[in-house]
């Protein structure tokens, strides 16, 4: 009998660390401890990273960037003012990407119903030609490309629910018609991309959908985007699997943003995506860790999304934001619905 969930844990990831930096090992360690306490760790298989095929790696990332990245890691150089490396970072980034591949393959092949990869360092800001925003390799893009090149996938959807727009993932699939990239994120905010009008080009025209939300949007905004925009677009595209860039930094306790999402909203959003794949996508869904820097929120949000994938109930232990939600998001949703004719 296949397991309900497979996990990837990045062994040795603590060697990728920089004193005082918010992208720190504790992000993953507290999540693991929380899942252990909830009884959602030991019962499920933990997968080892797979080697990344050269054709996949070089399709997603320019070989010249990979050479620069490996050299930067050897010398512990920063890729930008906020994106650090250590001598261990190159191999750890490969391991994280290999873990993403392992989880995606297991779910695609029906060896497990759902997947959760605690990919660290994160990946969705890494583009074909550069790393940035704490990200070195784009794990979710590599996992999607591997499914296409080696598993026969023809239509995949990447749903990005991180606080920040996944500019790297969008860039990689901008001219591709086989991967539909959908993102909800705070705007304006780093990296300054992800506007409504950014919809892809060439064969990928209409296969990028961005839903930028203003400060203070809150749960109603997020769930409205999922229900009235993301799910109808999935109905049109009918992906064979959904891969989720899962960042919990939109939670109201996280210091990096102001979207004011709650644990309950994360759980409900993933529950709706899980329900969709059960009805349309052969049940294939996997989550890949991106950002999120408040440790308490990280544990609670991850437990909520795991419960959602497993079809179990879960109560928000943190509660609602003390800040009032704005209504500016309503105009964005209306514009998006007109743009996409929904």
N, C-alpha and C positions, 0 to 999 in steps of 0.2 A: 504494500500500500504506500502510495507516494506521500511524502510529508506535506503538511499544510503550509510550511514556510521553510525556506533555506536562508542562511545568514552568511555574511562575510565579515570577518573581523580582521583588521590590518595588523597582523603580528609585527612587533618591532616599531610601530609608528611613532613611539615616543622619541625616537632619534631624530625625527623631524620636529624641531622646536626652536623657538627663539625667545629669550627671556622677556617677559612683559607683553608678548604678542597675543592678541585675542584668539588667533587660530592656534590653539594649544592642545596638547594630548588629552587634557581633562575633558574636552568635549566628547570624545569617544568613550573614555573610561567611565564617566558618569552614566552615559546611556547604557553601556553594557551592564553596569551594576543595577540600574533600574530594571532592565529586562530580566536580569537574574532574579531579582526580588519579586517580580511579577509572575515568574514561572514561565517566561517566554524565551529562555536562553538554552538551558540544558536539553529540553525535549527536541530541539530542532537541529538538523545537520549544519555544521559550519564548513563552508567550502574553502579549499585552498585556491590561490590565484593561478590562473592559466597563463601560459606564455602568450604574448600578443603576436599574432602573425604579422610578418613584415608588411604584407600588402595592406593590412588593416591599419597598422600604425602609420604608414607613409601616405595613406589616403586621407587620414584625419589630420595629421600634422606634417608640415614641411620638413623633410630630412635635415635641412639646414638649421631649422629651429631646434630639432632634437639634438643635433650636435652641440649647438650653443648651450642648450639646457644642461646636457650632461657635463660639459666643461664648467658651467657656472656652479653646478653642485659640487664638483670636485674642489672648487676654490671657495665654496660657501659665499658666493656672490648673490646679492639681491637682484631679482629681475626688474623690479621697480621699487619705489620707496616703501611699499608695504608687502612685497612678495619675496620672502626670504628663501634661502636654500641652505642645506647642510651637506656634508659628504655622503650622508645616507639618503638624501632626498630623491636622487635619481632612481635608485632601486625601489624605494618605498612608493614612489609615484607609479612605477611599472607594476608593483604588487597591487596597488589600489585599483589600477585599470584592469589588471588580470583578475582581481576579485569581482569587479563589475562584469567582466565577460563570463566568469563562472556562474554567477547568479542569473544573468540574463539567459544563458544557454540552458540552465536547469529548468527555468520556468518555460522557456520556448519549447523545449523538448517534452514537456509534460512530466518531468521528473520531480517537480514540486509545484504546488498550486500558486504560491506567491514567493517574492524574494525581497530581502532587505540587505543592502550592501553599505556598511559603514565606511565608505570610501574617504580616506584621509591621506594626504591633503585633498581639499576639494577640487572641482574641475570645471564648472560650467563657464568660467570666464576665460579659460584657455582656448585661444583660437588656433587656426591652422599655423600661424606664423609667430605667435608669441604667447607667453604666460603672463598673467596679471591677476590682480584681485585675489591674492593668496593661492591661485590655481596654477598648477604646472602642466598636467596632462588632462585632457577632457575625457573623463572616464565614461560618461553616459554616451558621448558620441562614439567612442571606441566600441562600446558594447553594441550600440545600434549598427555600426558598420560591420562588425563581426557577424551579427545575425543576418545581415543582407548578403555579405560575401560568402559565408560558410554554412549558413543554416537555411538558406532559401527564402528568407523573409522578403516580402515585396512592398509592404506598407506598414510603417511603424509610426507611432506618435510619441513625442517627447513632451510631457506636460511639466512645466517649470513653475514651482510654487515658492521659490526662494524670494526673500525680500528684494533682491537685486535682479535686474535683467540678466539672463544668461547670454551675453553678447557673443561669447566664444561658440556656443552651440549654434546660435543663429547664423553666425558667419560660416561655420562649417557646412551647414545644410542649406544655405541661402539659395543656391541654384539647383537644388535637388527636389525631385517630385516624389521620392519614395519615403521621405521622413517629414512628417508634419510637426513643426515646432510651435507650441503654444505656451505663452508665458503671461502670468499675472505678477505684477511687481509694483513697488512704490516708484513714483515719478513726480518731480525730478529727483534723481538720486544717482549715485555711482552705478554703472559707468556712463550714464548719460545717453543710453540707447534704449530701444524698445518702444518706439512711438507707434500709435495706431496705424500710421501710414506705411510702416515697414512690413511688407507682406511677401517678400521673396522676389526672385527675378528669374527670367528664362524658364527652364523646366520647373523651377521651384516657385513660380509666381502663384500666389494664393496658398502656399504651403508654409507660411509663417504668419502667426496671429499673435499680436501683442495687445494686452489689456492693462495699460498703465493706470495705477490708482493713486489719487492724491493723498497727502497726509491725513490721518485720522479716519480712513475709510471703514475699517472694522469688519466684523463678521458678516454682516448683511451684504456688504459689497462683495466680499470674496465668494460667498455662496451663490449670490446672484450671477456673478461671472461664470462660475462653474455650471450652474443650472441653465442659464439662458444663452451662453456663448460657447463655452468649451464643449459641453455635451452635444449640442446641436451640430457643431463643426465635426466632432468625432462621428456623429451619425452620417455625415456626408462622406467622410474620408474612409471610414470603416477600417481602422488599423487592425492588424493581426495581434498586436501587443502594445500596451502602454508602458513606457518607461518614465518614471517620475523623478525629476530633479527635486529632491526633498531638502529644502532649507527651512529651519524653524525660526529664522531671524525676523520674520514678520510678526512674531508673538509680541504682545504689548510690553513684556518685561525686557526685551532685548534693547540694548542701548544704541544699536546701529540704525534703527528705523522707527517709524511712527505709523504703522498700519493698524496696530491695535488688535490683531487677531488673537483669539483665545485658543486654548487647547481643544475645546469642543469643535471649533471651526475647522481646525486641521483634521480632526478625526472624521467629521462629517464630509469634508471635501474628498478625502481619500475613500471614504465609504461609497460616495456616489461614483467615483471612478471605478472602484472595484465592482460595484453593481453593474456598471456599463460593460466591463469586460466579461462578466459572467453571462450577460445577455447577448453580447455581440462579438467578443474577442476571444472566445475559448478560455476565458478565465485568466488570461496572461497579464499580470501586472507585477512590476518590481520597482522598488524605491532605491535611490542612490543618494547618499548624504552629500549635501552641499554646505551651505553656511548655517549660522546659528551659534550664538556666543553666550547666552545666558544658560548656565548649567541646569538650573531647576526647570526652566522651560524646555530644554533639550530632552530631559528625561520624560517629562509629562507628555510632550508632543509626540515623541517617538512611541511611547506606550499607546497613545491614542491612535496613531496610524497603524500600528501593528494590530491593535484590537479591531480596527476597521477592516483590515485585510482578512482577518480571521473570522469576521462576522460576530464578534463579541462586543458586549457593552463596556463602556468605560466612562467614569466620572471625572470631570475636570477638577484636579486637586488645587488649582491655583485660582480659578475664578475669572470673572470679567475684569476688563480694564477699568480703572477709576477715572479715565479720561473720556469726555464725550466724543461720540462718533460724529463725523461730518457727513454732509450729503452731497459733496462735490462729485463723488463717484457716479452719481446717477446720470449726469450729462455724458460722462465717458461711456457708460454702458449704452446709452441711447445712440451715441455716435457710432459705436462699434456695431450695434445691431443694424444700423443703416448701411454701414460700410460693407458688412458681410451679408446683407439682405436676409436677416434673420427675423 
